Amino acid sequence: MGSGKTAKGMERVPRLLRELAEGLEEGLVPAGILNDPEIFELEKERIFSRSWIYLAHASEVPSPGDYVLRYILNNAFIVVRGEDGQVRAFLDMCRHRGMRVCRAEAGNASHFRCPFHGWTYRNDGTLVGVPAEREAFGEGFNKAEWGLVPIPKLAEFDGLIFGNLDPEAPSLEAWLGDARWYLELVTKRSPQGLEVLGPPQRFVVNTDWKLALETFISDSYHTLMTHRSMIELGIAPRDAKYAMYGEQIHIPGKGHGTMVVGGPPGAKLPPFWGYPEEMMERARTSYPTREQWEVARETRIFLITLFPNFSLHNPIRKPDHRYPTPVPMLTFRVWHPLGPGRIEIFSWGMVEKDAPEWFKEKARHSYLRFFGSSGTFEQDDTEIWSHVAQNAGSTLGRRLRFNYQMGQNVAPDPNWPGPGVAYPINFTDENLRNFYRRYLELMLG
Amino acid sequence: MDITREVLEFLYREAELLDEGRYREWLSLTTEDVLYQVPVRLTRERPPEGGYGGVSERMFHLDEDRTSLEMRVARLETGFAWAEDPPSRLRHFVTNVRVGEPKPTERGEEVEVRSNLLVFRSRWDRPEYTFLSAERRDLLRRENGTWKLARRVVILDQSTLPTHNLSFFL
């Protein structure tokens, strides 16, 4: 097959999407939508060029001039806080001849100076310096027309900064919809909000971004086998079906999904993820609604995935197998697509700003030892995701249809106090079916 | 035996255990208070004072003590650690070894050792492989006549890891 879009590839995409549309409500998903170059080309245009993509947390750029470099597809953006305190994002590309003006992954700068010809921009994007301006471009040169290109849309929700390549995109608020209620379980757990524990770990996995997302949006079912080693060690609860319990909730029409897990029946687990009591006391009054507090109090494992590629995971944990008391961890991640069957994971450890220092240190350990590049849970996920992607890209394998039928006969839980559609069990593919409905809507639109 | 020779023998013996997956024996080469860190590496501008920067003091790929190292080893022994079962074929190349002046401390004789590290990793039947390149900054301590690893900080040369996990030790 040559490079670019072959005639055959162009036929393949509509066929695969049709097959997905026809099979989805029966729980049948064509393997061929994974690790496919033509599907990926369309995803770049229809999904990643239109969706709100997580860029950074406000605590990564706390002071004027602080910046981090982040990506949407292969576009590099400088996410920078200006002298006026406002966070902006600019394409890291000199307006003159295209060189990158940002010289680091993170730092503090009042100005960005292009190393090619020296055009210099203030950290609010304004072009302020052009070497030999008068001699080179004449008296009438209007620098105001040549500032850095801002990202088409940028918005923040409780410190979470998202960008969108589509100038016509709906607001972030509309995009999040009812997912907001669930995000707040984490962002409003403390009146001070969250902070990053440091820069993200970045690592590359040969898999499809959708496979990584699937695990975090819905797939509780994999824990009993993929993470069996952690059950054997007594790190995960002894009841191998521990992740089955709780509620799986999706936001119809948006593609977002969350899992709220209390704990296996009979398991003695402390309330409120096992956070220290002082943090629990603060949460009691910092949540916007009583329902959120009551749900949070009974939660031990919590995940949210926002369409298309942001996930957070917040489980009760101990920093190691001998540590006597729980120290829950929180990770944010972006499943950044690099190409068909290839992603880069950006993985952050997060913690409440006003958590006690001893707790922050232990929460960092809980995170590092279980999730991220060396995480003893995540190691096995990435190993498995890469083999699934490899199979899905094989000539025979891509013709198969995967089984997404779990939980099809379960009725929604009418008593769930939160928004969205809740199911009273996590061994269900309901969040995945909802995700792929939204995926299809965008891919066909 | 001179100290450089002793340190080289320690590092080569250690590399052999890591290459062969003899992790229990490897653990016995570490002190009870061992600190084992792989900080996140970042692209940063050249610091005015020279040298290189971009070694995060806040975030790591691994930040371990003896107990958590034991946990990782115990996990590999469960038979369900898919990331390393089948095991990666690893080869630790340790070169450019620089041995500091041994110093007596209240914990025993200690010596700082810096070395360059190249780790080759191959999995399954694919011809592709990954390399991790780094500097090790070690502190060895003599306990009951034998050298043990008391501290290791691995300064990676990669900002974004080219591999899907760090399921092994550097």
Interface residues (C-beta under 8 A of the other chain):
Chain A: R103 A104 E105 A106 G107 L197 G198 P199 P200 Q201 R202 F203 V204 V205 N206 T207 M225 T226 R228 S229 M230 E232 L233 I235 P319 D320 H321 R322 Y323 E344 G349 R364 H365 L368 R369 G372 S373 S374 G375 T376 E378 Q379 D380 T382 E383 I384 S386
Chain B: V38 V40 L42 T43 R44 E45 G54 S56 R58 M59 F60 H61 L62 D63 E64 D65 T67 S68 M71 R72 A74 R75 T78 G79 F80 A81 W82 A83 E84 S159 T160 L161 P162 T163 H164 N165 L166 S167
